[in-house]
Amino acid sequence: MHTCPGSQLAREQLRLSLEQLTTRFPTLRLTDDHPVTMRPTLIHRSPENLHVTW
């Protein structure tokens, strides 16, 4: 089974980035008028766009 040695580091970087972002902008929210759509891929799970407001 293949595992990426950097995947845990990438997850931790994302967690810390989101924590800092939400701490600095506590009113940051996803907009209601733009639903989140995911990229059509089997490898990486990520949104196409994230529309936010503060």
C-alpha positions in Angstrom: 0.0 0.0 0.0 1.3 3.4 -1.0 1.3 6.3 1.5 2.7 9.7 1.0 5.2 10.7 3.7 4.2 14.4 3.4 0.4 13.8 3.8 0.4 14.2 7.6 2.5 17.4 7.3 0.0 18.8 4.7 -2.9 18.0 7.0 -1.3 19.7 9.9 -0.4 22.8 7.8 -4.0 23.0 6.6 -5.3 22.7 10.2 -3.0 25.4 11.5 -3.9 27.7 8.5 -7.6 27.4 9.0 -7.2 27.9 12.8 -5.2 31.1 12.2 -7.7 32.3 9.5 -10.7 31.8 11.8 -9.0 33.4 14.7 -8.1 36.5 12.8 -11.5 36.7 11.0 -14.0 35.4 13.6 -17.0 36.5 11.5 -15.8 34.7 8.3 -18.6 32.5 6.9 -19.4 30.7 3.7 -22.1 32.6 1.7 -25.5 31.1 1.4 -26.0 31.9 -2.3 -23.1 29.9 -3.6 -23.2 26.1 -2.8 -19.8 24.4 -2.4 -19.1 22.1 -5.3 -16.2 19.6 -5.2 -13.6 19.0 -7.9 -14.4 16.0 -10.0 -11.3 13.9 -9.2 -10.6 10.6 -7.4 -7.2 11.6 -6.1 -7.6 15.0 -4.4 -10.8 16.0 -2.6 -11.1 19.8 -2.7 -13.7 22.4 -3.5 -13.9 24.2 -6.8 -14.5 27.6 -5.1 -15.2 28.9 -1.6 -17.3 32.1 -1.5 -17.0 33.8 1.8 -18.2 36.9 3.6 -17.2 38.6 6.8 
